[in-house]
Amino acid sequence: MKSNQTLAILFWHRKSKADSNGYAPVICRMTIDGLEEEFSTAKKVHVDGWDIENKKAVSGSEFKKVNSALDAIKLNLESYFLVLRTQYEVITPLMLKNVYKNISPEFDKATKADDVKTPTLLELSASHVSEFEELVQLKKRSKETLKQWRATESKLKEFILAEYFKEDMELSSIEYSFASKFHKYLTVKRTDKLGEAAAMKQIKNTKQILKLAVTNNYLSKNPIEGFKCVAEEPIIPPLEIEEVERIWNKKIEIERLRQVRDAFIFQCFTGFAYQDIYNLTPDHIIRVGVDRERWLVKERGKTGVTESVPMLPIIKELIEKYKSDPYCIANNCLIPVNSNYIYNCYLKELADICGIKRNLNTHLARHTFADIMLNVLDFPLEDVSKMIGHKSIRTTQRYARVKKRRIANRMREAKSLIFDENGKLKELSIAS
């Protein structure tokens, strides 16, 4: 069978749904023989940044990425349409929409859910991991996050076998108690028990997988949606600035450890995660402001949130040091960085030779950066959150806690306003 129908694809800006910041969703409309279907592209453009005539974004910090995403959607829809033409005599926009959303082409909301092949829990998890792998290959997601999804898949297999004596589970058989049983297995019954925060992370990921089941109409609702994944975040004390100075000033004869030291210091004064420092290139150096000061501006590989960090003198020194390094030239990077495993192994050696009684790692460097910005350089928490690339300031509050030194400095400044040098209260005139 081969259809002679034609497809028209249109992107339009739903300005009526603009949020408080003026960003409105971009909608994709498919038309086949006068019939139409629409879906959200999950992209937003400012109300002043959309070209109505050419149907594309023309301004905004990420308008090029938005247009690339729209082009990809159009290309995928056209490809799916060509395949459907070889299989059906009559194609509807709903069929095309279904295929695009990984649903059977013949699925209709009026159709019983039983008419659609529903995957099992582990099949859905495997599908999600596979799709995430593709995003990692395109450098749109983090390898470290992929490891977490694989860990969740592995632990789900363990749990289902141990608790239900099965190799897999039908989605329809999952009840609310699944979450509490999974939590008990991870924290109590499992041989290698997890801490509370780690266990809650696994359940949170499982909720995400079941949310996909709802999105794809495999389930009408998420059976464990009401389970609260709340755990007390472990406090990671940052390095003191004196410890950072000790690492920086240590004379190191071994080249590989000297490079690791420099990379770690780079992280301590930029807050970049391992993935982001590994992928840092000269293109991420941006001139900012009237004075054309150099900043490092990059989207976080993990979340896509932009990190904007002014380059401190120590960072400029490190970039200058390695600009002629053969590895950096060959790989177009600012600083040489080993694989994550080797980097962390060498950091253990670095801690030993510098007399640091802590396990140095890349995450500690981010916490140290936040602490230096907040408690040493006296940046407001909002600015620290922006520099470190957090979606929420609440996350930054866990990274950087106000220390006594900051309070003491503020109090010293405050005292000078109302007390003289002898500790006597000043005569303050109050304007009427």
Helices and strands as residue ranges (DSSP letters): E 8-13, G 15-17, E 23-32, E 35-46, E 50-51, E 56-57, H 63-85, H 93-100, G 113-115, H 121-137, H 143-164, G 171-173, H 177-184, I 185-189, H 196-215, H 241-249, H 255-268, H 274-278, G 282-284, E 285-288, E 293-299, E 306-310, H 313-322, H 326-331, H 340-354, H 362-371, I 372-376, H 381-388, H 393-399, H 404-418
